[in-house]
């Protein structure tokens, strides 16, 4: 069964990105996971790359 969530806050999406980044999941796979759960209107892959750079640079907050 496929899980689909219709809406989510930006901070929840960023928390997922932060978690998957910490697990060393590639950005393209992070995007695929988010699309699978939240649908096509989720954050862009470019924005995911930006957040991963921020977390790599030491950013703690989401």
TAMOLIN-V462855 format. One record per backbone hydrogen bond with DSSP energy under -0.5 kcal/mol. CO is the residue of the C=O (numbers start at 1). NH is the residue of the N-H. Records with the same first field share a line. If there is no record, write none. Layout:
# TAMOLIN-V462855
CO->NH  NH
This chain:
# TAMOLIN-V462855
4->6
9->13
10->14
11->15
12->16
13->17
14->18
15->19
16->20
17->21
18->22
19->23
20->25
21->24
26->30
27->31
28->32
29->33
30->34
31->35
32->36
33->37
34->38
35->39
37->5
39->42
44->48
45->49
46->50
47->51
48->52
49->53
50->54
51->55
52->56
53->57
54->59
55->58
